Amino acid sequence: MHQSHRSNGETSACVACHDPHAPGREPDCAQCHADVAGPYVYEHAASRLEGCAACHAPHGSTNRHLLAMQDTGALCLTCHGAMPQFHVGFAPNAPSRFDTLTQCTNCHVEIHGSNLDRNFLK
């Protein structure tokens, strides 16, 4: 089941994000999502360079956070394929490298950016 972008429990109208008089202009997600928009001392490069759609599918997704992929670890891997070796086998009961990667957000919790840690840790 796909989820749509909702506001106050209701599906948003197109004009809530898109200005029909400014076609081609990217929507300003920070209008509603100021809590994750920053600015941050340590920014998530994907947000800065590609915008929210680098990770989110605002027009609908099977993920409750409207992520572009259901598996959070697989989504992280689309940009972060190279990682320190100590990450392999880090997750509890992880039988394989892929299962380990699904746990990225257990430690890297400030994924939109951080003012304290360049690795977005707790």
C-alpha atoms as an extended CHARMM CRD file, in Angstrom:
* protein
*
       122  EXT
         1         1  MET       CA              0.0000000000        0.0000000000        0.0000000000  PROA      1               0.0000000000
         2         2  HSD       CA              1.3890000000        3.3900000000       -0.9930000000  PROA      2               0.0000000000
         3         3  GLN       CA              1.1450000000        6.2940000000        1.3720000000  PROA      3               0.0000000000
         4         4  SER       CA              0.5670000000        9.7940000000        0.0820000000  PROA      4               0.0000000000
         5         5  HSD       CA              2.0220000000       12.9790000000        1.4450000000  PROA      5               0.0000000000
         6         6  ARG       CA             -0.3370000000       14.0050000000        4.1890000000  PROA      6               0.0000000000
         7         7  SER       CA             -0.8010000000       17.1470000000        6.1940000000  PROA      7               0.0000000000
         8         8  ASN       CA             -2.8840000000       17.1500000000        9.3620000000  PROA      8               0.0000000000
         9         9  GLY       CA             -4.1120000000       13.6520000000        8.5100000000  PROA      9               0.0000000000
        10        10  GLU       CA             -5.4070000000       14.6240000000        5.0840000000  PROA      10              0.0000000000
        11        11  THR       CA             -3.8310000000       14.2080000000        1.6560000000  PROA      11              0.0000000000
        12        12  SER       CA             -2.1980000000       17.4780000000        0.6160000000  PROA      12              0.0000000000
        13        13  ALA       CA             -3.3730000000       19.3890000000       -2.4070000000  PROA      13              0.0000000000
        14        14  CYS       CA             -0.7550000000       19.8970000000       -5.1220000000  PROA      14              0.0000000000
        15        15  VAL       CA             -0.6300000000       23.6370000000       -4.4640000000  PROA      15              0.0000000000
        16        16  ALA       CA              0.4390000000       23.0020000000       -0.8610000000  PROA      16              0.0000000000
        17        17  CYS       CA              3.9190000000       22.2650000000       -2.2560000000  PROA      17              0.0000000000
        18        18  HSD       CA              3.8690000000       23.3100000000       -5.9140000000  PROA      18              0.0000000000
        19        19  ASP       CA              3.3210000000       26.8320000000       -7.1960000000  PROA      19              0.0000000000
        20        20  PRO       CA              1.4890000000       26.5820000000      -10.5410000000  PROA      20              0.0000000000
        21        21  HSD       CA              2.7890000000       30.0580000000      -11.4310000000  PROA      21              0.0000000000
        22        22  ALA       CA              6.4250000000       29.0160000000      -10.9680000000  PROA      22              0.0000000000
        23        23  PRO       CA              6.7310000000       25.7740000000      -12.9480000000  PROA      23              0.0000000000
        24        24  GLY       CA              9.9880000000       23.8990000000      -12.6290000000  PROA      24              0.0000000000
        25        25  ARG       CA             10.7710000000       25.4460000000       -9.2470000000  PROA      25              0.0000000000
        26        26  GLU       CA             11.4410000000       22.8750000000       -6.5420000000  PROA      26              0.0000000000
        27        27  PRO       CA              8.9690000000       22.8920000000       -3.6570000000  PROA      27              0.0000000000
        28        28  ASP       CA             10.1630000000       24.2430000000       -0.3240000000  PROA      28              0.0000000000
        29        29  CYS       CA              9.7120000000       21.2650000000        1.9940000000  PROA      29              0.0000000000
        30        30  ALA       CA             10.9150000000       23.3890000000        4.9210000000  PROA      30              0.0000000000
        31        31  GLN       CA              7.6010000000       25.2530000000        4.8990000000  PROA      31              0.0000000000
        32        32  CYS       CA              6.0970000000       22.2960000000        6.7520000000  PROA      32              0.0000000000
        33        33  HSD       CA              9.2050000000       20.3950000000        7.8240000000  PROA      33              0.0000000000
        34        34  ALA       CA             11.2780000000       23.1050000000        9.5100000000  PROA      34              0.0000000000
        35        35  ASP       CA             12.2060000000       20.6490000000       12.2840000000  PROA      35              0.0000000000
        36        36  VAL       CA             14.5010000000       18.7440000000        9.8890000000  PROA      36              0.0000000000
        37        37  ALA       CA             15.4510000000       21.4990000000        7.4420000000  PROA      37              0.0000000000
        38        38  GLY       CA             18.4060000000       22.9580000000        9.3090000000  PROA      38              0.0000000000
        39        39  PRO       CA             20.6410000000       24.8580000000        8.9530000000  PROA      39              0.0000000000
        40        40  TYR       CA             23.1360000000       22.4460000000       10.4650000000  PROA      40              0.0000000000
        41        41  VAL       CA             26.8470000000       22.6760000000       11.1800000000  PROA      41              0.0000000000
        42        42  TYR       CA             27.1760000000       19.2160000000        9.5840000000  PROA      42              0.0000000000
        43        43  GLU       CA             24.7310000000       18.8880000000        6.6940000000  PROA      43              0.0000000000
        44        44  HSD       CA             23.7050000000       15.6820000000        4.9810000000  PROA      44              0.0000000000
        45        45  ALA       CA             25.1720000000       16.3220000000        1.5400000000  PROA      45              0.0000000000
        46        46  ALA       CA             22.2500000000       14.6690000000       -0.2450000000  PROA      46              0.0000000000
        47        47  SER       CA             19.8280000000       17.1900000000        1.2540000000  PROA      47              0.0000000000
        48        48  ARG       CA             22.0260000000       20.1250000000        0.3390000000  PROA      48              0.0000000000
        49        49  LEU       CA             22.8450000000       19.0180000000       -3.2080000000  PROA      49              0.0000000000
        50        50  GLU       CA             19.8040000000       17.0960000000       -4.3900000000  PROA      50              0.0000000000
        51        51  GLY       CA             17.1110000000       18.1860000000       -1.9680000000  PROA      51              0.0000000000
        52        52  CYS       CA             14.6670000000       16.0840000000       -0.0240000000  PROA      52              0.0000000000
        53        53  ALA       CA             13.7660000000       13.9520000000       -3.0460000000  PROA      53              0.0000000000
        54        54  ALA       CA             17.2450000000       12.3880000000       -2.9020000000  PROA      54              0.0000000000
        55        55  CYS       CA             15.8240000000       10.0940000000       -0.2100000000  PROA      55              0.0000000000
        56        56  HSD       CA             12.0870000000       10.8180000000       -0.0530000000  PROA      56              0.0000000000
        57        57  ALA       CA              9.2970000000       10.1320000000       -2.5450000000  PROA      57              0.0000000000
        58        58  PRO       CA              6.8170000000       12.8760000000       -1.6140000000  PROA      58              0.0000000000
        59        59  HSD       CA              4.2120000000       11.7510000000       -4.1320000000  PROA      59              0.0000000000
        60        60  GLY       CA              3.8390000000        8.3620000000       -2.4610000000  PROA      60              0.0000000000
        61        61  SER       CA              5.7910000000        5.4730000000       -1.0120000000  PROA      61              0.0000000000
        62        62  THR       CA              5.3020000000        2.1790000000        0.7860000000  PROA      62              0.0000000000
        63        63  ASN       CA              7.5410000000        3.5290000000        3.5650000000  PROA      63              0.0000000000
        64        64  ARG       CA              5.8810000000        5.4110000000        6.3990000000  PROA      64              0.0000000000
        65        65  HSD       CA              8.4650000000        8.1990000000        6.1290000000  PROA      65              0.0000000000
        66        66  LEU       CA              7.8850000000        8.3820000000        2.3720000000  PROA      66              0.0000000000
        67        67  LEU       CA             11.3930000000        7.1100000000        1.6900000000  PROA      67              0.0000000000
        68        68  ALA       CA             12.2600000000        6.2210000000       -1.8860000000  PROA      68              0.0000000000
        69        69  MET       CA             13.0030000000        2.6180000000       -0.8000000000  PROA      69              0.0000000000
        70        70  GLN       CA             11.3290000000        0.4570000000        1.8180000000  PROA      70              0.0000000000
        71        71  ASP       CA             14.6490000000       -0.8380000000        3.1920000000  PROA      71              0.0000000000
        72        72  THR       CA             16.4210000000        2.0450000000        4.9100000000  PROA      72              0.0000000000
        73        73  GLY       CA             19.8250000000        0.3570000000        4.7380000000  PROA      73              0.0000000000
        74        74  ALA       CA             19.5230000000       -0.1760000000        0.9910000000  PROA      74              0.0000000000
        75        75  LEU       CA             18.6100000000        3.4840000000        0.5810000000  PROA      75              0.0000000000
        76        76  CYS       CA             21.7010000000        4.5590000000        2.5460000000  PROA      76              0.0000000000
        77        77  LEU       CA             23.8290000000        2.2940000000        0.3600000000  PROA      77              0.0000000000
        78        78  THR       CA             22.7840000000        4.0660000000       -2.8260000000  PROA      78              0.0000000000
        79        79  CYS       CA             25.1910000000        6.8560000000       -1.8190000000  PROA      79              0.0000000000
        80        80  HSD       CA             27.2330000000        5.3770000000        1.0300000000  PROA      80              0.0000000000
        81        81  GLY       CA             28.5920000000        2.1990000000       -0.5670000000  PROA      81              0.0000000000
        82        82  ALA       CA             32.0340000000        2.6720000000        0.9490000000  PROA      82              0.0000000000
        83        83  MET       CA             31.9700000000        2.3620000000        4.7080000000  PROA      83              0.0000000000
        84        84  PRO       CA             34.3580000000        1.3920000000        7.4960000000  PROA      84              0.0000000000
        85        85  GLN       CA             34.9550000000       -2.3360000000        7.8960000000  PROA      85              0.0000000000
        86        86  PHE       CA             33.8090000000       -2.2900000000       11.5190000000  PROA      86              0.0000000000
        87        87  HSD       CA             30.2260000000       -1.7410000000       10.3150000000  PROA      87              0.0000000000
        88        88  VAL       CA             30.1080000000       -5.3070000000        8.9690000000  PROA      88              0.0000000000
        89        89  GLY       CA             28.5460000000       -7.5340000000       11.6030000000  PROA      89              0.0000000000
        90        90  PHE       CA             27.7790000000       -4.5650000000       13.8480000000  PROA      90              0.0000000000
        91        91  ALA       CA             24.0340000000       -5.1220000000       14.1760000000  PROA      91              0.0000000000
        92        92  PRO       CA             22.8640000000       -7.6580000000       16.7630000000  PROA      92              0.0000000000
        93        93  ASN       CA             22.2350000000      -11.1160000000       15.2560000000  PROA      93              0.0000000000
        94        94  ALA       CA             23.2750000000       -9.9620000000       11.7730000000  PROA      94              0.0000000000
        95        95  PRO       CA             24.0440000000      -13.0970000000        9.7450000000  PROA      95              0.0000000000
        96        96  SER       CA             25.2370000000      -11.1550000000        6.7060000000  PROA      96              0.0000000000
        97        97  ARG       CA             26.6360000000       -7.8110000000        5.6550000000  PROA      97              0.0000000000
        98        98  PHE       CA             23.3200000000       -6.7420000000        4.0990000000  PROA      98              0.0000000000
        99        99  ASP       CA             21.3840000000       -7.4140000000        7.2990000000  PROA      99              0.0000000000
       100       100  THR       CA             23.8790000000       -5.2850000000        9.1770000000  PROA      100             0.0000000000
       101       101  LEU       CA             23.2710000000       -2.3390000000        6.8870000000  PROA      101             0.0000000000
       102       102  THR       CA             19.5650000000       -2.2460000000        7.5730000000  PROA      102             0.0000000000
       103       103  GLN       CA             20.4620000000       -0.9120000000       11.0210000000  PROA      103             0.0000000000
       104       104  CYS       CA             22.1310000000        2.3460000000        9.8780000000  PROA      104             0.0000000000
       105       105  THR       CA             19.6280000000        4.5790000000       11.6370000000  PROA      105             0.0000000000
       106       106  ASN       CA             20.1070000000        2.8030000000       14.9650000000  PROA      106             0.0000000000
       107       107  CYS       CA             23.3140000000        4.8130000000       15.3860000000  PROA      107             0.0000000000
       108       108  HSD       CA             23.1240000000        7.4790000000       12.6680000000  PROA      108             0.0000000000
       109       109  VAL       CA             19.9620000000        9.0660000000       14.0110000000  PROA      109             0.0000000000
       110       110  GLU       CA             20.4070000000       12.6880000000       12.9420000000  PROA      110             0.0000000000
       111       111  ILE       CA             20.1640000000       11.7990000000        9.2570000000  PROA      111             0.0000000000
       112       112  HSD       CA             19.0760000000       15.2220000000        8.0260000000  PROA      112             0.0000000000
       113       113  GLY       CA             22.0190000000       16.9410000000        9.6840000000  PROA      113             0.0000000000
       114       114  SER       CA             23.6630000000       17.5920000000       13.0240000000  PROA      114             0.0000000000
       115       115  ASN       CA             25.1250000000       20.4750000000       14.9460000000  PROA      115             0.0000000000
       116       116  LEU       CA             27.2240000000       18.1640000000       17.1260000000  PROA      116             0.0000000000
       117       117  ASP       CA             28.5790000000       15.2090000000       15.1230000000  PROA      117             0.0000000000
       118       118  ARG       CA             29.7780000000       14.9690000000       11.5190000000  PROA      118             0.0000000000
       119       119  ASN       CA             28.6950000000       11.3010000000       11.4350000000  PROA      119             0.0000000000
       120       120  PHE       CA             25.1600000000       12.1380000000       12.5730000000  PROA      120             0.0000000000
       121       121  LEU       CA             25.5010000000        9.9410000000       15.6660000000  PROA      121             0.0000000000
       122       122  LYS       CA             23.4780000000       10.1270000000       18.8750000000  PROA      122             0.0000000000
